[in-house]
Amino acid sequence: MIAVIIPVFRKAAETDIGAIVALIQSAYRGQFSRQGWTTEADLLDGQRTDAADVARSLAAPDSAVLLASIDGELLACCHVERHGDAAYFGMFAVHPPRQGGGLGRLVLAEAERHARQAWQCSAMHMKVIDVRSDLMAWYERQGYRRTGECSPFPYGDERFGIPRRDDLKFELMVKDLTA
């Protein structure tokens, strides 16, 4: 039987911003991201986030950036923000060589726990690029459902990356946290 290593979770601080940006960029953009399965390198170039965006997430009310570390090394992060009786989940990244080993599932569970306990949220929402069928299937296995509700990709706003194709949009996925 393989031993599961449980990460240490904590809320991020301003001193973590640089490491968070580097982790997110490594998980989604560039050659290093191809070591994991969540890469968007075939869909988008440029940045995934920046220090100002992470700082806004840290400073926002009813918002938490959660970090997961093992032996002091930052290996995963996510952002959870309260929107009424639901929470929004985003800025999710796992260090590419650690993807596929269950760490992401633990981070998602911690985000759901935080939303339920800190804010008494009854649902979690997220938006996923709709052509990411592998990622959407993973979320479905975690209890999320596709809604069919789509919103446009912010073409022309390089804060979200430089698209390599012209058919990108986001689909809302939702999970009931009361079940």
ROFI-226151 format. One record per atom (N, C-alpha, C): residue number from 1; residue in one letter; atom name; x, y, z. Coordinates in steps of 0.1 Angstrom, whole numbers. Atoms other than C-alpha are relative to their C-alpha. Last residue first. Layout:
<nodes>
[node NUM; a; CA; [X; Y; Z]]
...
</nodes>
This chain:
<nodes>
[node 179; a; N; [2; 14; 1]]
[node 179; a; CA; [-247; 168; 1]]
[node 179; a; C; [10; -8; 8]]
[node 178; t; N; [8; 4; -12]]
[node 178; t; CA; [-246; 204; 14]]
[node 178; t; C; [-2; -16; 0]]
[node 177; l; N; [-8; 3; -12]]
[node 177; l; CA; [-217; 214; -8]]
[node 177; l; C; [-8; -5; 12]]
[node 176; d; N; [8; -2; -12]]
[node 176; d; CA; [-236; 212; -41]]
[node 176; d; C; [8; -4; 12]]
[node 175; k; N; [1; 11; -9]]
[node 175; k; CA; [-211; 215; -69]]
[node 175; k; C; [-8; 4; 12]]
[node 174; v; N; [6; -2; -13]]
[node 174; v; CA; [-212; 238; -99]]
[node 174; v; C; [0; -13; 8]]
[node 173; m; N; [2; 13; -7]]
[node 173; m; CA; [-194; 242; -132]]
[node 173; m; C; [-4; 2; 14]]
[node 172; l; N; [2; 0; -15]]
[node 172; l; CA; [-197; 273; -153]]
[node 172; l; C; [-2; -14; 4]]
[node 171; e; N; [12; 6; -4]]
[node 171; e; CA; [-183; 270; -189]]
[node 171; e; C; [-1; 0; 16]]
[node 170; f; N; [0; 7; -13]]
[node 170; f; CA; [-157; 294; -201]]
[node 170; f; C; [-14; -6; 2]]
[node 169; k; N; [10; -5; -9]]
[node 169; k; CA; [-151; 302; -238]]
[node 169; k; C; [1; -7; 13]]
[node 168; l; N; [0; 2; -14]]
[node 168; l; CA; [-123; 297; -263]]
[node 168; l; C; [-12; 7; 7]]
[node 167; d; N; [13; 6; -4]]
[node 167; d; CA; [-130; 294; -301]]
[node 167; d; C; [-1; -2; 16]]
[node 166; d; N; [10; -10; -1]]
[node 166; d; CA; [-103; 318; -315]]
[node 166; d; C; [-14; -6; 5]]
[node 165; r; N; [12; 4; 8]]
[node 165; r; CA; [-72; 298; -310]]
[node 165; r; C; [-11; 9; 3]]
[node 164; r; N; [-5; 6; 12]]
[node 164; r; CA; [-37; 305; -297]]
[node 164; r; C; [-11; -5; -9]]
[node 163; p; N; [6; 13; 5]]
[node 163; p; CA; [-50; 328; -270]]
[node 163; p; C; [7; -4; -13]]
[node 162; i; N; [1; -3; 14]]
[node 162; i; CA; [-26; 353; -253]]
[node 162; i; C; [-6; -13; -7]]
[node 161; g; N; [-7; 8; 10]]
[node 161; g; CA; [-31; 350; -216]]
[node 161; g; C; [-2; 5; -14]]
[node 160; f; N; [5; 14; 0]]
[node 160; f; CA; [-56; 362; -190]]
[node 160; f; C; [7; -9; -10]]
[node 159; r; N; [-1; 5; -14]]
[node 159; r; CA; [-39; 395; -182]]
[node 159; r; C; [-4; -15; 1]]
[node 158; e; N; [-11; 9; -1]]
[node 158; e; CA; [-35; 398; -220]]
[node 158; e; C; [3; -4; 15]]
[node 157; d; N; [-4; -4; -13]]
[node 157; d; CA; [-70; 413; -223]]
[node 157; d; C; [12; -10; 4]]
[node 156; g; N; [-5; -14; 0]]
[node 156; g; CA; [-77; 412; -260]]
[node 156; g; C; [5; 4; 13]]
[node 155; y; N; [-9; -2; 11]]
[node 155; y; CA; [-99; 381; -259]]
[node 155; y; C; [4; 15; 1]]
[node 154; p; N; [-3; -14; 1]]
[node 154; p; CA; [-116; 378; -225]]
[node 154; p; C; [11; 3; -10]]
[node 153; f; N; [-13; -1; -5]]
[node 153; f; CA; [-131; 343; -230]]
[node 153; f; C; [4; 15; -3]]
[node 152; p; N; [-11; -2; 10]]
[node 152; p; CA; [-168; 346; -234]]
[node 152; p; C; [14; 0; 7]]
[node 151; s; N; [-3; -14; 0]]
[node 151; s; CA; [-193; 332; -208]]
[node 151; s; C; [13; 1; -10]]
[node 150; c; N; [-13; -4; 4]]
[node 150; c; CA; [-210; 298; -209]]
[node 150; c; C; [2; 15; 0]]
[node 149; e; N; [0; -15; 0]]
[node 149; e; CA; [-239; 283; -190]]
[node 149; e; C; [15; 4; -3]]
[node 148; g; N; [3; -5; 14]]
[node 148; g; CA; [-240; 246; -201]]
[node 148; g; C; [0; 15; -1]]
[node 147; t; N; [12; -7; 1]]
[node 147; t; CA; [-242; 238; -164]]
[node 147; t; C; [-5; 3; -14]]
[node 146; r; N; [0; -10; 10]]
[node 146; r; CA; [-215; 211; -161]]
[node 146; r; C; [-14; 6; -1]]
[node 145; r; N; [8; 2; 12]]
[node 145; r; CA; [-217; 193; -128]]
[node 145; r; C; [2; 11; -10]]
[node 144; y; N; [5; -12; 7]]
[node 144; y; CA; [-191; 190; -101]]
[node 144; y; C; [-8; -4; -12]]
[node 143; g; N; [13; -4; -4]]
[node 143; g; CA; [-188; 159; -79]]
[node 143; g; C; [-6; 13; -6]]
[node 142; q; N; [0; -6; -14]]
[node 142; q; CA; [-151; 153; -79]]
[node 142; q; C; [-13; 5; 4]]
[node 141; r; N; [-3; 12; -10]]
[node 141; r; CA; [-154; 129; -109]]
[node 141; r; C; [0; 5; 14]]
[node 140; e; N; [12; 8; -1]]
[node 140; e; CA; [-171; 159; -127]]
[node 140; e; C; [2; -12; 9]]
[node 139; y; N; [9; -7; -10]]
[node 139; y; CA; [-141; 180; -119]]
[node 139; y; C; [-13; -8; 1]]
[node 138; w; N; [-6; 2; -13]]
[node 138; w; CA; [-118; 154; -136]]
[node 138; w; C; [-9; 7; 10]]
[node 137; a; N; [4; 14; -5]]
[node 137; a; CA; [-142; 153; -166]]
[node 137; a; C; [6; -3; 14]]
[node 136; m; N; [14; 0; -4]]
[node 136; m; CA; [-139; 191; -169]]
[node 136; m; C; [-5; -14; 5]]
[node 135; l; N; [1; -6; -12]]
[node 135; l; CA; [-101; 188; -169]]
[node 135; l; C; [-15; 1; 5]]
[node 134; d; N; [-7; 9; -10]]
[node 134; d; CA; [-100; 162; -196]]
[node 134; d; C; [-2; 6; 14]]
[node 133; s; N; [8; 11; -3]]
[node 133; s; CA; [-126; 182; -217]]
[node 133; s; C; [6; -9; 11]]
[node 132; r; N; [-8; 9; -9]]
[node 132; r; CA; [-106; 213; -216]]
[node 132; r; C; [-8; -11; 5]]
[node 131; v; N; [-7; 10; 8]]
[node 131; v; CA; [-123; 228; -247]]
[node 131; v; C; [9; -9; 9]]
[node 130; d; N; [8; 11; 4]]
[node 130; d; CA; [-148; 245; -223]]
[node 130; d; C; [7; -10; -9]]
[node 129; i; N; [0; -2; 15]]
[node 129; i; CA; [-123; 267; -205]]
[node 129; i; C; [-6; -13; -6]]
[node 128; v; N; [-10; 8; 6]]
[node 128; v; CA; [-134; 261; -169]]
[node 128; v; C; [-1; 3; -15]]
[node 127; k; N; [1; -1; 15]]
[node 127; k; CA; [-154; 285; -147]]
[node 127; k; C; [12; -7; -6]]
[node 126; m; N; [-13; -2; 6]]
[node 126; m; CA; [-159; 276; -110]]
[node 126; m; C; [-3; 1; -15]]
[node 125; h; N; [1; -3; 15]]
[node 125; h; CA; [-188; 275; -86]]
[node 125; h; C; [14; 2; -5]]
[node 124; m; N; [-13; -5; 5]]
[node 124; m; CA; [-190; 259; -51]]
[node 124; m; C; [-2; 2; -15]]
[node 123; a; N; [-5; 4; 14]]
[node 123; a; CA; [-223; 255; -34]]
[node 123; a; C; [13; 6; -3]]
[node 122; s; N; [7; 12; 3]]
[node 122; s; CA; [-240; 257; 1]]
[node 122; s; C; [4; -6; -14]]
[node 121; c; N; [4; 1; 14]]
[node 121; c; CA; [-216; 282; 16]]
[node 121; c; C; [-7; -13; -3]]
[node 120; q; N; [12; 8; 1]]
[node 120; q; CA; [-215; 284; 54]]
[node 120; q; C; [-6; 0; -14]]
[node 119; w; N; [11; -8; 6]]
[node 119; w; CA; [-188; 311; 51]]
[node 119; w; C; [-14; -7; -1]]
[node 118; a; N; [-3; -14; -2]]
[node 118; a; CA; [-158; 298; 71]]
[node 118; a; C; [-12; 9; -4]]
[node 117; q; N; [-2; -3; -14]]
[node 117; q; CA; [-170; 262; 75]]
[node 117; q; C; [2; 15; 2]]
[node 116; r; N; [11; 4; -8]]
[node 116; r; CA; [-186; 255; 41]]
[node 116; r; C; [2; 5; 15]]
[node 115; a; N; [12; -7; 4]]
[node 115; a; CA; [-162; 275; 20]]
[node 115; a; C; [-12; -3; 9]]
[node 114; h; N; [-1; -14; -4]]
[node 114; h; CA; [-132; 263; 39]]
[node 114; h; C; [-13; 7; -3]]
[node 113; r; N; [1; 0; -15]]
[node 113; r; CA; [-142; 226; 36]]
[node 113; r; C; [0; 15; 4]]
[node 112; e; N; [14; 3; -3]]
[node 112; e; CA; [-147; 231; -2]]
[node 112; e; C; [-3; 1; 15]]
[node 111; a; N; [8; -12; 4]]
[node 111; a; CA; [-113; 247; -5]]
[node 111; a; C; [-15; -2; 3]]
[node 110; e; N; [-3; -10; -10]]
[node 110; e; CA; [-98; 218; 15]]
[node 110; e; C; [-7; 13; -3]]
[node 109; a; N; [8; 3; -12]]
[node 109; a; CA; [-115; 193; -7]]
[node 109; a; C; [2; 10; 11]]
[node 108; l; N; [14; -3; 3]]
[node 108; l; CA; [-101; 210; -38]]
[node 108; l; C; [-9; -3; 12]]
[node 107; v; N; [1; -15; 0]]
[node 107; v; CA; [-66; 210; -23]]
[node 107; v; C; [-15; 4; -2]]
[node 106; l; N; [-1; -5; -14]]
[node 106; l; CA; [-69; 173; -14]]
[node 106; l; C; [-2; 15; 1]]
[node 105; r; N; [13; 4; -6]]
[node 105; r; CA; [-81; 164; -50]]
[node 105; r; C; [0; 5; 15]]
[node 104; g; N; [10; -9; 5]]
[node 104; g; CA; [-51; 184; -64]]
[node 104; g; C; [-14; -3; 7]]
[node 103; l; N; [-1; -13; -8]]
[node 103; l; CA; [-27; 164; -42]]
[node 103; l; C; [-11; 10; -4]]
[node 102; g; N; [10; -2; -10]]
[node 102; g; CA; [-40; 131; -55]]
[node 102; g; C; [1; 13; 7]]
[node 101; g; N; [-2; 8; -11]]
[node 101; g; CA; [-10; 119; -75]]
[node 101; g; C; [-9; 2; 12]]
[node 100; g; N; [4; 13; 2]]
[node 100; g; CA; [-19; 131; -109]]
[node 100; g; C; [2; -9; 12]]
[node 99; q; N; [14; 2; 5]]
[node 99; q; CA; [0; 163; -107]]
[node 99; q; C; [-2; -15; -3]]
[node 98; r; N; [9; 5; -11]]
[node 98; r; CA; [31; 164; -85]]
[node 98; r; C; [-14; -3; -5]]
[node 97; p; N; [-4; 13; -3]]
[node 97; p; CA; [56; 169; -114]]
[node 97; p; C; [-8; -7; 11]]
[node 96; p; N; [2; 10; 11]]
[node 96; p; CA; [35; 198; -126]]
[node 96; p; C; [5; -14; 3]]
[node 95; h; N; [-13; 1; 6]]
[node 95; h; CA; [33; 218; -93]]
[node 95; h; C; [0; -12; -10]]
[node 94; v; N; [-8; 10; -7]]
[node 94; v; CA; [-4; 220; -86]]
[node 94; v; C; [13; -1; -8]]
[node 93; a; N; [-13; 5; 6]]
[node 93; a; CA; [-24; 251; -95]]
[node 93; a; C; [6; -10; 9]]
[node 92; f; N; [-4; 14; -5]]
[node 92; f; CA; [-59; 264; -88]]
[node 92; f; C; [12; -4; -8]]
[node 91; m; N; [-14; -2; -2]]
[node 91; m; CA; [-64; 302; -93]]
[node 91; m; C; [6; -13; 5]]
[node 90; g; N; [-9; -3; 11]]
[node 90; g; CA; [-101; 295; -90]]
[node 90; g; C; [14; 0; 4]]
[node 89; f; N; [-13; 7; -1]]
[node 89; f; CA; [-130; 285; -68]]
[node 89; f; C; [8; 3; -13]]
[node 88; y; N; [-6; 2; 13]]
[node 88; y; CA; [-161; 307; -63]]
[node 88; y; C; [14; -6; 2]]
[node 87; a; N; [-14; -5; 1]]
[node 87; a; CA; [-181; 303; -32]]
[node 87; a; C; [5; -3; -14]]
[node 86; a; N; [-9; 9; 8]]
[node 86; a; CA; [-219; 301; -30]]
[node 86; a; C; [14; 6; 1]]
[node 85; d; N; [-1; 14; -6]]
[node 85; d; CA; [-243; 315; -4]]
[node 85; d; C; [8; -10; -8]]
[node 84; g; N; [13; 4; -6]]
[node 84; g; CA; [-235; 351; -13]]
[node 84; g; C; [1; -13; 6]]
[node 83; h; N; [10; -8; 9]]
[node 83; h; CA; [-204; 352; -35]]
[node 83; h; C; [-13; -4; 5]]
[node 82; r; N; [14; 2; -2]]
[node 82; r; CA; [-175; 340; -12]]
[node 82; r; C; [-8; 10; -9]]
[node 81; e; N; [6; -13; -3]]
[node 81; e; CA; [-141; 337; -27]]
[node 81; e; C; [-15; -1; 2]]
[node 80; v; N; [14; 2; -3]]
[node 80; v; CA; [-118; 307; -28]]
[node 80; v; C; [-5; 14; 4]]
[node 79; h; N; [6; -11; -6]]
[node 79; h; CA; [-83; 309; -44]]
[node 79; h; C; [-15; -3; 1]]
[node 78; c; N; [13; -3; 6]]
[node 78; c; CA; [-62; 279; -50]]
[node 78; c; C; [-5; 13; 7]]
[node 77; c; N; [7; -11; -6]]
[node 77; c; CA; [-26; 267; -43]]
[node 77; c; C; [-14; 1; -7]]
[node 76; a; N; [13; -3; 6]]
[node 76; a; CA; [-3; 238; -48]]
[node 76; a; C; [-6; 12; 7]]
[node 75; l; N; [2; 10; 11]]
[node 75; l; CA; [33; 225; -42]]
[node 75; l; C; [-14; 3; -6]]
[node 74; l; N; [13; -3; 6]]
[node 74; l; CA; [49; 251; -19]]
[node 74; l; C; [-3; -8; -12]]
[node 73; e; N; [0; -4; 14]]
[node 73; e; CA; [78; 233; -3]]
[node 73; e; C; [-14; 3; -5]]
[node 72; g; N; [-3; -14; 2]]
[node 72; g; CA; [80; 233; 35]]
[node 72; g; C; [1; 5; -14]]
[node 71; d; N; [-14; -2; -4]]
[node 71; d; CA; [82; 195; 38]]
[node 71; d; C; [4; 15; -3]]
[node 70; i; N; [-5; 13; -6]]
[node 70; i; CA; [49; 193; 19]]
[node 70; i; C; [15; 3; 3]]
[node 69; s; N; [-15; 3; 0]]
[node 69; s; CA; [31; 225; 12]]
[node 69; s; C; [2; -13; 6]]
[node 68; a; N; [-3; 14; -5]]
[node 68; a; CA; [-5; 234; 3]]
[node 68; a; C; [15; -2; -2]]
[node 67; l; N; [-13; 6; 4]]
[node 67; l; CA; [-15; 271; 0]]
[node 67; l; C; [1; -14; 6]]
[node 66; l; N; [-4; 11; -9]]
[node 66; l; CA; [-50; 286; 3]]
[node 66; l; C; [13; -6; -7]]
[node 65; v; N; [-9; 8; 8]]
[node 65; v; CA; [-58; 320; -11]]
[node 65; v; C; [6; -10; 9]]
[node 64; a; N; [-11; 6; -6]]
[node 64; a; CA; [-88; 333; 8]]
[node 64; a; C; [8; -7; -11]]
[node 63; s; N; [-8; 6; 10]]
[node 63; s; CA; [-116; 357; 0]]
[node 63; s; C; [12; -6; 8]]
[node 62; d; N; [5; 13; 2]]
[node 62; d; CA; [-145; 371; 20]]
[node 62; d; C; [7; -8; -11]]
[node 61; p; N; [8; 5; -12]]
[node 61; p; CA; [-131; 406; 17]]
[node 61; p; C; [-6; -14; -4]]
[node 60; a; N; [14; -1; 2]]
[node 60; a; CA; [-105; 411; -11]]
[node 60; a; C; [-7; -6; 13]]
[node 59; a; N; [6; -11; -7]]
[node 59; a; CA; [-69; 417; 0]]
[node 59; a; C; [-15; 1; 0]]
[node 58; l; N; [-4; 1; -14]]
[node 58; l; CA; [-54; 383; -9]]
[node 58; l; C; [-7; 11; 8]]
[node 57; s; N; [7; 12; -6]]
[node 57; s; CA; [-73; 381; -42]]
[node 57; s; C; [3; 0; 15]]
[node 56; r; N; [14; -4; -1]]
[node 56; r; CA; [-61; 417; -51]]
[node 56; r; C; [-8; -12; 7]]
[node 55; a; N; [1; -9; -12]]
[node 55; a; CA; [-25; 407; -42]]
[node 55; a; C; [-15; 4; 1]]
[node 54; v; N; [-1; 7; -13]]
[node 54; v; CA; [-28; 377; -65]]
[node 54; v; C; [-2; 9; 12]]
[node 53; d; N; [12; 8; -1]]
[node 53; d; CA; [-40; 399; -94]]
[node 53; d; C; [0; -8; 13]]
[node 52; a; N; [11; -8; -3]]
[node 52; a; CA; [-13; 424; -88]]
[node 52; a; C; [-13; -7; 2]]
[node 51; a; N; [0; -3; -14]]
[node 51; a; CA; [14; 397; -87]]
[node 51; a; C; [-11; 9; 4]]
[node 50; d; N; [-11; -9; -3]]
[node 50; d; CA; [4; 384; -121]]
[node 50; d; C; [-1; 3; 15]]
[node 49; t; N; [3; -10; -10]]
[node 49; t; CA; [-17; 356; -135]]
[node 49; t; C; [12; 9; 3]]
[node 48; r; N; [13; 5; -6]]
[node 48; r; CA; [-18; 331; -163]]
[node 48; r; C; [-5; 9; 11]]
[node 47; q; N; [1; 3; -14]]
[node 47; q; CA; [9; 349; -183]]
[node 47; q; C; [-14; -6; 3]]
[node 46; g; N; [0; -12; -9]]
[node 46; g; CA; [17; 347; -220]]
[node 46; g; C; [-3; -5; 15]]
[node 45; d; N; [-13; -5; -3]]
[node 45; d; CA; [6; 319; -243]]
[node 45; d; C; [-1; 11; 10]]
[node 44; l; N; [-3; -14; -4]]
[node 44; l; CA; [-27; 301; -244]]
[node 44; l; C; [15; 2; 2]]
[node 43; l; N; [11; -9; 2]]
[node 43; l; CA; [-43; 270; -259]]
[node 43; l; C; [3; 15; 2]]
[node 42; d; N; [5; 1; 14]]
[node 42; d; CA; [-15; 245; -265]]
[node 42; d; C; [-11; 10; -3]]
[node 41; a; N; [-10; -5; 9]]
[node 41; a; CA; [3; 257; -233]]
[node 41; a; C; [-4; -1; -15]]
[node 40; e; N; [8; -7; 10]]
[node 40; e; CA; [-28; 252; -212]]
[node 40; e; C; [9; 5; -12]]
[node 39; t; N; [-6; -11; 8]]
[node 39; t; CA; [-11; 226; -191]]
[node 39; t; C; [-11; 6; -9]]
[node 38; t; N; [8; -11; 0]]
[node 38; t; CA; [-32; 206; -166]]
[node 38; t; C; [4; 12; -9]]
[node 37; w; N; [11; 2; 10]]
[node 37; w; CA; [-17; 172; -174]]
[node 37; w; C; [-9; 12; 0]]
[node 36; g; N; [13; 4; -6]]
[node 36; g; CA; [17; 178; -158]]
[node 36; g; C; [-11; -1; -10]]
[node 35; q; N; [-3; 11; -9]]
[node 35; q; CA; [52; 178; -172]]
[node 35; q; C; [-12; -5; 7]]
[node 34; r; N; [3; 13; 7]]
[node 34; r; CA; [39; 200; -200]]
[node 34; r; C; [3; -12; 8]]
[node 33; s; N; [14; 4; -3]]
[node 33; s; CA; [38; 229; -176]]
[node 33; s; C; [-4; -13; -7]]
[node 32; f; N; [0; 7; -13]]
[node 32; f; CA; [76; 231; -178]]
[node 32; f; C; [-14; -5; 3]]
[node 31; q; N; [-4; 14; 1]]
[node 31; q; CA; [74; 240; -215]]
[node 31; q; C; [-1; -8; 13]]
[node 30; g; N; [-14; 3; 3]]
[node 30; g; CA; [54; 272; -211]]
[node 30; g; C; [3; -15; 1]]
[node 29; r; N; [-6; -6; 12]]
[node 29; r; CA; [21; 280; -194]]
[node 29; r; C; [15; -5; -1]]
[node 28; y; N; [9; -3; 11]]
[node 28; y; CA; [-3; 263; -170]]
[node 28; y; C; [7; 5; -13]]
[node 27; a; N; [10; 10; 2]]
[node 27; a; CA; [14; 247; -140]]
[node 27; a; C; [-8; 2; -13]]
[node 26; s; N; [-7; 13; 3]]
[node 26; s; CA; [46; 267; -141]]
[node 26; s; C; [-10; -10; -3]]
[node 25; q; N; [-6; 0; 13]]
[node 25; q; CA; [27; 300; -143]]
[node 25; q; C; [6; -13; -4]]
[node 24; i; N; [11; 0; 10]]
[node 24; i; CA; [6; 291; -113]]
[node 24; i; C; [5; 0; -14]]
[node 23; l; N; [7; 13; 0]]
[node 23; l; CA; [36; 281; -92]]
[node 23; l; C; [-11; 0; -11]]
[node 22; a; N; [-9; 9; 6]]
[node 22; a; CA; [56; 313; -102]]
[node 22; a; C; [-7; -14; -1]]
[node 21; v; N; [0; -3; 15]]
[node 21; v; CA; [26; 335; -94]]
[node 21; v; C; [9; -10; -7]]
[node 20; i; N; [13; 4; 6]]
[node 20; i; CA; [22; 318; -60]]
[node 20; i; C; [0; 2; -15]]
[node 19; a; N; [0; 15; 1]]
[node 19; a; CA; [59; 320; -52]]
[node 19; a; C; [-13; -5; -6]]
[node 18; g; N; [-10; 4; 11]]
[node 18; g; CA; [60; 358; -59]]
[node 18; g; C; [0; -15; -2]]
[node 17; i; N; [5; -4; 13]]
[node 17; i; CA; [28; 364; -38]]
[node 17; i; C; [9; -5; -11]]
[node 16; d; N; [1; 11; 8]]
[node 16; d; CA; [39; 345; -7]]
[node 16; d; C; [-3; 3; -15]]
[node 15; t; N; [-14; 5; 2]]
[node 15; t; CA; [52; 375; 13]]
[node 15; t; C; [0; -13; -10]]
[node 14; e; N; [-6; -8; 11]]
[node 14; e; CA; [17; 390; 9]]
[node 14; e; C; [14; -5; -3]]
[node 13; a; N; [-3; -13; -5]]
[node 13; a; CA; [3; 361; 30]]
[node 13; a; C; [6; 8; -12]]
[node 12; a; N; [-12; -8; 5]]
[node 12; a; CA; [-13; 329; 19]]
[node 12; a; C; [1; 14; 6]]
[node 11; k; N; [3; -11; 8]]
[node 11; k; CA; [-37; 309; 41]]
[node 11; k; C; [12; 8; -5]]
[node 10; r; N; [0; -13; -7]]
[node 10; r; CA; [-24; 276; 53]]
[node 10; r; C; [-5; 11; -10]]
[node 9; f; N; [8; -11; 6]]
[node 9; f; CA; [-26; 239; 44]]
[node 9; f; C; [2; 13; 9]]
[node 8; v; N; [3; -10; -10]]
[node 8; v; CA; [1; 213; 53]]
[node 8; v; C; [-7; 12; -7]]
[node 7; p; N; [-7; -13; 0]]
[node 7; p; CA; [1; 185; 28]]
[node 7; p; C; [-5; 8; 12]]
[node 6; i; N; [9; -11; -1]]
[node 6; i; CA; [-9; 149; 35]]
[node 6; i; C; [7; 13; 1]]
[node 5; i; N; [-6; -11; -8]]
[node 5; i; CA; [15; 123; 22]]
[node 5; i; C; [-11; 12; 0]]
[node 4; v; N; [4; -13; 5]]
[node 4; v; CA; [-4; 92; 11]]
[node 4; v; C; [6; 11; 9]]
[node 3; a; N; [3; -10; -11]]
[node 3; a; CA; [14; 60; 19]]
[node 3; a; C; [-3; 13; -7]]
[node 2; i; N; [-8; -13; 1]]
[node 2; i; CA; [13; 35; -10]]
[node 2; i; C; [-5; 9; 11]]
[node 1; m; N; [8; -12; 0]]
[node 1; m; CA; [0; 0; 0]]
[node 1; m; C; [9; 12; 0]]
</nodes>
